[in-house]
Structures are given as structure tokens and as C-alpha cells.
């Protein structure tokens, strides 16, 4: 296992660099980068095919420097300088536990003030350069693909909040035992919680920007599947606790390596299991028995679902159906893997079910409903029909 990027570099190249980058976070960053590329590519394609249109807004340009953006730059600069200078001066503490370092109240006040002043000055200078003797109103054209950055940032923040909320609801005992630690920790994230909250936020924003819901649903399905698969690589390589139950299968196919079917996650990032004999240092535990490497299987499943969706995205005659297919496939995948995953179980009468099983069932049903709904109203959501309504820019 590689709990941090430093572990991976040392194992593969024999180079020890105390980098403050956890392996899970590294793969999540890659997942967001790939998601951004997919979203931008699809928005460009749909606009080129006449399915989406640019929006035109009337904006006032040439104003004198405004206080609000200068104040925002000051605040952001202060936080960055406050943390960065202290991180440089106390690099060992920072690299050992970057999450705790960032979320703590520690920092360097002089670094914060210097960075805040410099950031505020740069913002003021940039506004001053654009100032005109007399402000004027211009029309500003925004293409859908130019919204990619905002969509990704909003999805990241909303997804993280949603994932933490649902994880804490699923693990109520952990929350009650350590409320502050549970809420502020970067570990413990529930995918469906992030999906639900981020989905709501993105839907509201896309409506505001004039992107039809059917198109936004289809566009979102692709990066969600890909990012899920890539993110699960981070779960597998870091050993973040998303593994399965102890292995019960006795017959293991010989044409695949053993670690594909069973693994004990040495040096896992959550220090679960028993101490590794003879090893001294952080991340010194290993599971006492082999378990199913479910994150690895989910990584493969997510990437396979993405490939399927990508290959059929231009062949479906009706907008919105791609998202329904995504919900059905991912719901089935998640429901099946829950049968062999370590999870908190809810007791409903004589039934035992996990939060993910409940939501994955809802996901499948919602996907089937979406497929039915958009297909039933294909006269309205057929690509040929939607193209007719998106031929000229809309003035906002």
C-alpha cells in the first residue's frame, strides 16, 4: 500500500521525498482533472452540433476598482500566506499530517499579512488597468464550455460536503464519539452523498446558465462514471478502509494474480489491523486476514461503465437517456459490491441493509424512470427537436 505519494516514490524509485500528498488525494485530483476534460469536451461537442447555445449578457465595463473583489483577494491571500509560510518553516509537521495542519488554527501571521497585502494590490492593479474615463455597457458572450471550471469547483465543494454528511449519517457512532474529528477529517466519504448534493447544486447552476436539464444530465453521467473509477484507484492504493469482508471463496482463478482476488492491505492509510512485525513508523499496520479488494473491482467497473457510456453517447436519439443508463449500471454495480463490503448495517424489522444498498436501489429505479420518461416524451427531447430550440444566442 502507498498511503502517501512518498511511499510510492520510495518503493518504485528508491527516492525518499517527504511530500505532503496522500495517495488518495493524488488520485482524486487526477479524477477531477479528467472530469473537467470530459465536461469541456462534451459541452464543446454539443454546442458545435447546435444542441447548446452561447448566452449573451449586458455587463458594465470600465468601472473604478471595486471594494468587494479586493477584499476577497485580501482574505484568500491571508489564508494562503498564513498557512504556506508556516508550512515551509515547519515542513516536517506539515508533511507528516497535512490535513491536521491545514485545518488547525496554526499559521504564520506575518506570512498571512504579507500575502494578503500583495494579493489585494494585484487585484486593485488589475481593476485599475481596465478602468475607463467613462464606464460603458457591452455584450458579453459566454460559451457553455467556459463554465467548466465553475462546474468542477462547485461539484467538488458540494460533493465533499455531501459525502461527509452521508458518511456521518451512516456511521453515527463515530460522529458521536468524535464530532469535531469526524466532521473535519478528509477520510470517510460516501460516494452517493456527494453525488446527490453535487447533483442538486449543479442542476440549479445549469438552469441559471440556460443549459437544458436533459443535456446536463447526460454530460454529468460521463465524468461521474470516470471519476468514480479513478477515485477508487486511490482507495485501493492507499487502503482507506473501503475493502470487502474476509475472503470466503476457496476457488480462486489462476489466470489472475492473487492480489486481484484477496489482499491484506499492508501500510494502509487508516492503520487498521495489527502491527507489521519489524516495521517502525507511520502506517505500520496490516489486516490479520485476507479480504476482498472491492475498491479495485469498483475502479474497473467505473471505468468500464464510462467506456460504455462514451461509446453510445452519440447513438442515442433522445437526450437524457444516457444519464438513466448510468444510474442503472452504477446502481447495480454498487448494490452487488455491498454484499461483500464492510459497512454499517441498518436493521429494518428482520431485514439487514446498508445505506448504499438503499440508495443504489433508488438509483436503479430512478434510472429506469428517467429512461422511460425521456423516451416517452421523445418528441420533445429528441436531439433533432432540441437542436431547433438552440439555434440563436439567448440574451440573459
Secondary structure, 3 states (H helix, E strand, C coil): CCCEHHHHHHHHHCCCCCCCCEHHHHHHHHHHHHHHHHHHHHHHHHHHCCCCCCEEEEEEECCCCCHHHHHHHHHHHHHHHHHHHHHHHCHHHHHHCHHHHHHCCCCCHHHHHHHHHHHHHHHHHHHHHCCCCCCEEEEEEECHHHHHHHHHHHHHHHHHHHHHHHHHHHCHHHHHHCHHHHHHCCCCCCHHHHHHHHHHHHHHHHHHCCCCHHHHHHHHHHHHHHHHHHHHHHHHHHCCCCCECECCCCCCCCCCCHHHCCECCCCCCCCCCEECCCCCCCCCEECCCCECCHHHHHHHHHHHHHHHHHHHCCCCCECCHHHHHHHHHHHHHHHHHHHHECCCEEEECCEEEEHHHHHHHHHHHHHHHHHHHHHHCHHHHEHHHHHHCCCCCEEC
